Amino acid sequence: MLDTSKRVVIVGLGLLGGRYALGLTRAGFAVDGIDRSPEAVEFALKEGYIQRGAAENFAPLLAEAGYVVLGLYPTALLDWLKQYGGLLPAGCLVTDTCGVKTGVVDAAQALMPEGVEFIGSHPMAGKEVSGVTNAHLVDFAPANFIITPTEKNTEAGLTFAWSLAETLGFQHITTLTPAEHDQMIGYVSQLTHAIAVSLMCASDNGRLAEYTGDSFRDLTRIARINAQMWAELFLWNRDNLMKEIDQFEGALTQLRACLERGDREELEAMFRLSTQRRAVFDKKQ
């Protein structure tokens, strides 16, 4: 269990950072927030997501931190640690919300001052909107939470990450190595976003919304995308994502070949296989 007597500092009051702040405040924690945007800090304070906040001169907040959550993109996270990591007090436990782990976790651990532990984690949740003003829209309950420990992590670090996920309301928590995480995320998250974006970019018919049914809306929901964040995530994980795109192209080529041959039997076999595999997701709900 997390210790509610320890203050939590959220660095980066965006969509997920804001949702963490809201969830932990509701759970009885004293939560402080740091963000380079004064407007984000002001909003979080006004709405009661945090008790204290700062866009600058935030050393006093970090000095009292027992738990720290870095709600930053990979590059910004490492830059922030290089500049301010030395302010983290001995004994505090640190985690993140990054959507990629290779190149992030090891580097972040190497930047930790003496007595501070970093353990990587990834809340598999979000919305097609961004910013702390939309944080209340994020629902953690049906989402997965992935912890990415390394040999440098302690049992206390793993317990912290696991308890944090439980406190926030995640129903399914698992662990993967950073490399396993990025391989999996390349398929279940990044490839799906790549497909949605490609669908929207493949046609310049501005009247599609007048004709489309639920299938197109469902498939392209995530094409309304945070360009800056997803460009960074795609590039950080490019090797895994390119492999998954190749694999997807193989399946699409197989389906196209069925059409070319008029092969109804193989088409139906593909449909039965997709139905069978998709049923696993329905059982989770």
Salt bridges, closest charged atoms under 4 A:
ASP32 OD1 - ARG7 NH2 2.90
ASP32 OD2 - ARG52 NH2 2.86
GLU64 OE1 - ARG52 NH2 3.24
ASP96 OD2 - LYS101 NZ 2.61
GLU128 OE2 - ARG221 NH1 2.25
ASP182 OD1 - HIS181 ND1 2.78
GLU210 OE1 - ARG207 NH2 2.88
ASP214 OD1 - ARG217 NH2 2.79
GLU260 OE2 - ARG256 NH1 3.36
ASP263 OD2 - ARG261 NH2 3.16
GLU266 OE1 - ARG261 NH2 2.63
GLU268 OE2 - ARG264 NE 2.73
GLU268 OE1 - ARG272 NH1 3.94
ASP282 OD1 - ARG278 NH1 3.13
